[in-house]
Structures are given as C-alpha cells and as structure tokens.
Amino acid sequence: MGTVIITIVLIAIIIFAILSIIKRIKYGSACCGTHDAAPKKIRVKDKNKSHYPYTYILTVDGMHCSNCARHVENALNSKEGLWASVKLENNTVLLRSKKTLEWDELSPIISEEGYTLIKVISE
C-alpha cells in the first residue's frame, strides 16, 4: 500500500514538472513577472524603408527575454512614424523614424514599459 502511494506522488510530481517545462518552452521564463503568452506583436503598416530617413540605435536596460523585447518593440511601433526592431542579444533597438527624435521623446516611451533608455546613437 505504501509503495502505491509513493508511486502516485512521484507520478504527480513528474507530470507537474513536464507541464512546467512545456509552459516555459512555450511562453519563456518569468523574468518580466509573468508566465503569460507574449503580447500580440504590433506591426508597422508602412514598411518602406525610404519613408524613414532617420535611424537610431537605442540601448535599453532591463530586457531579458522575448516578452521584454516585445513590450519595448510594441511601445515604439504603436507611435506614428516609428518602426522598431529589438535585438535582445545586445539589448539594442534599431529605430527608424519619419522625423528627428530627441532623448526627451524616446525616454518616456521606454520608461512607461518599465525599462531604462541608456543611450541613443543617431545614424
């Protein structure tokens, strides 16, 4: 009888571990405080690069996973005239813009998502 109970407990632990691994693979780790699916990607309607004469490289602190990157990218892409692409490997954002931008315009957009704008390089 004791062996049956121990076997049932071990099976339950194994099932829980497998489900947890599957969830982590599917949704990523919880570095940004959630195990939920990544937010839906906001896509830029105008993808003609010639319409974006200004290019910036932003360094953003605090991005650790694909969910973090998606939050930053969506925040920038939701603004008219901006087209962002995040490179999580080096915590940078390639930002194309239809107008010139200043630090004071970009920093609040990043800060509202919970991240910190470290550096802006105009190309």
Buried (B, 14 or more C-beta within 10 A) or exposed (E): EEEEEEEEEEEEEEEEEEEEEEEEEEBBEEEBEEBEEBEEEBEBEEEEEEEBEBBBBBBBEBBEBBBBBBBBBBBBBEBEBBBBBBEBEEBBBBBBBBEEBEEEBBBEBBEEBBBEBBEBEEE
